[in-house]
Amino acid sequence: MAGGKEIRTKIKSVQNTKKITKAMEMVAASKMRRAQERMRHARPYAEKVRRLAANLSHSNLAEYRHPFLIAREPRKAVGVVLVTTDKGLCGGLNTNILRMVVGKMRDWQEQGVKDVPVTTIGNRGYGFMQRMGAQVVSHLTQLGDTPHLDKLIGPVKVMIDKYLAGEVDAVYIAYTRFVNTMRQEPVVEQLLPLSGERMGAPAHTWDYIYEPEPKAVIDELLMRYVEALVYQSVAENMASEQSARMVAMKAASDNAGTVIKELQLVYNKTRQAAITKEITEIVGGAAAV
């Protein structure tokens, strides 16, 4: 059994660790509220743009068809925009989305896809894809606590340009969707080409009046759609990150408290055994005299 001094050192160490995890839990809780508010404010715009793009995919416009609306078969190359966190200590958040993306990449390869370029947003996904040997065409790290669209456009535009150039036949975006504080689910959605059925468009066709001309309006609208979906994905991922970190740090603080109680019990038993031994020695010495 360890000595009393050694046990006291362990207790002090666990107490210091508990202070750190408790502080991180409180910081994550504060950031989580702001991240959830930002995500909820962005959702109406993203849903409206998604609905417009879905209706547009069913329009009767014959003189112009945007490349984002044209499906390509068979698919020989598929691009992935992977959204992860910059920091760890958030439970299995990154592990779950990375496992799902790796599984999707294997499924695509089995279906005949030969090339899977990746754009990573977040340091964890960038490091993982590099270690895996994936083809990382662009990346963005150190996002901070607030997503900025001007920073996101650059890396994502690299993947969009590859789609427009015909180098990839489809683009998917992978992120963690925020459901509630205790639940976050990994999601892999098709970003390009746009599918009206997938986005909830009705089965019948739509007619629109365009001003000034269809090409200018549709090009601008669909680019805004892609930007809105990427921004919303990053906002969802940030809200999920702070929620997962708060839950993980709370669990760590609770576990530290349990360890401290167990060590204190062991320390008390060790101290009691030492006192009993000293009393026995004193009594034995007095009896011998």
KACOR-V40772 format. One record per run of one state. SS is the DSSP state (H for helix, E for strand, L for the rest). FROM is the first residue (numbers start at 1). TO is the last residue. If there is no record, write none. Layout:
# KACOR-V40772
ss=SS from=FROM to=TO
ss=SS from=FROM to=TO
This chain:
# KACOR-V40772
ss=L from=1 to=3
ss=H from=4 to=56
ss=L from=57 to=58
ss=E from=59 to=59
ss=L from=60 to=66
ss=H from=67 to=69
ss=L from=70 to=76
ss=E from=77 to=83
ss=L from=84 to=92
ss=H from=93 to=110
ss=L from=111 to=114
ss=E from=115 to=115
ss=L from=116 to=116
ss=E from=117 to=121
ss=L from=122 to=122
ss=H from=123 to=132
ss=L from=133 to=134
ss=E from=135 to=140
ss=L from=141 to=148
ss=H from=149 to=164
ss=L from=165 to=169
ss=E from=170 to=180
ss=L from=181 to=182
ss=E from=183 to=192
ss=L from=193 to=205
ss=E from=206 to=206
ss=L from=207 to=213
ss=H from=214 to=288
ss=L from=289 to=289
